[in-house]
Every structure is written in C-alpha cells, then in structure tokens.
Amino acid sequence: MAEPFARHRQPWKSEEIQKLHLLAGKGQSLRAIAKALTRTEESVKERAKADGLKISKLR
C-alpha cells in the first residue's frame, strides 16, 4: 500500500520553484523532477504550466 502524501496541497517554496525551473531547463523528465522535489507528477505539471515551462515527456 502506498504511503500517504505528507505534502498534499502544500504551497510551493521559492527554492522549489527555482529547482523546478532549473531541472526543466536541463530537460529532465516529469517523473524525475517530481521525485527530486518530492511532489506528485500532477503537482509538478500544474506548476510548470502556471509558470509557462515545458517539461520533457520522457520517463
């Protein structure tokens, strides 16, 4: 059974946003970025869309 998300609906910190921009700029996959930020892929995808970032679809 999967463990519950401890960070569910937590606001994004500026450090996390910077890391998201950095990793997306390097061409990292959605899964890799989500794992690095300890957030769900859906959360990362929504934040990237809000910031106008393109994220690689590769896994």
Beta strands, then each sheet from edge to edge (+ up, - down):
end
